[in-house]
Amino acid sequence: MFPFARSTISFAGRAVRQVAVRRLGTTSSVFHEKYGNAILASGALFCVSVWSYILTYGDIPWGWTPVGRVTPKPYKD
């Protein structure tokens, strides 16, 4: 076998082993199993509360559109 081919195969094998070892770690999945639903629910509650505040106290004039009602001012020479 040529040295380049041997080193390429060795490198590919090492990369596969590193990915396999990385996937064996369960620290992130334990975190998501423990806190995932609580974080999702709190984020949804935060979004709903912010949008509720904006819609009730934001003083947004709903349904007011200037399309067809705004005319340009005449040009002054």
C-alpha positions in Angstrom: 0.0 0.0 0.0 1.2 3.5 -0.8 2.1 5.7 2.3 -0.5 8.3 1.2 -3.3 5.8 0.9 -2.3 4.2 4.2 -2.4 7.6 6.0 -5.7 8.5 4.3 -7.3 5.3 5.6 -5.8 5.8 9.0 -7.1 9.4 9.1 -10.6 8.3 8.0 -10.7 5.6 10.6 -9.6 8.0 13.3 -12.3 10.5 12.3 -15.0 7.7 12.5 -13.8 6.7 15.9 -13.8 10.3 17.2 -17.4 10.8 16.0 -18.5 7.5 17.6 -16.9 8.5 20.9 -18.5 12.0 20.7 -21.9 10.5 20.2 -21.6 8.2 23.2 -21.5 11.2 25.5 -25.0 11.7 27.1 -24.4 15.0 28.9 -26.4 17.1 26.5 -29.2 14.6 26.1 -29.6 14.4 29.9 -29.9 18.1 30.1 -32.5 18.2 27.4 -34.5 15.4 28.9 -34.4 17.1 32.3 -35.0 20.7 31.4 -36.2 20.7 27.7 -40.0 20.9 28.3 -39.6 23.5 31.1 -37.5 25.7 28.8 -39.9 25.3 25.9 -42.9 26.2 28.1 -41.2 29.2 29.7 -40.2 30.5 26.3 -43.7 30.1 24.9 -45.2 31.8 28.0 -42.7 34.7 27.6 -43.7 35.1 23.9 -47.4 35.1 24.6 -47.0 37.6 27.5 -44.9 40.0 25.4 -47.3 39.9 22.5 -50.3 40.3 24.8 -48.7 43.4 26.3 -47.9 44.8 22.8 -51.4 44.1 21.5 -53.2 45.6 24.5 -51.0 48.5 25.5 -49.1 49.2 22.3 -51.6 51.8 21.0 -51.3 50.3 17.5 -54.1 51.7 15.3 -55.5 48.6 13.7 -57.1 48.8 10.3 -55.8 52.3 9.6 -54.2 52.4 6.2 -53.2 55.5 4.2 -53.5 53.7 0.9 -55.8 55.6 -1.4 -56.3 58.5 1.1 -52.9 60.2 1.1 -52.3 62.6 -1.7 -49.0 64.3 -2.3 -48.7 68.0 -1.6 -48.5 70.3 -4.6 -44.9 71.3 -5.6 -43.9 74.8 -4.7 -41.8 76.7 -7.2 
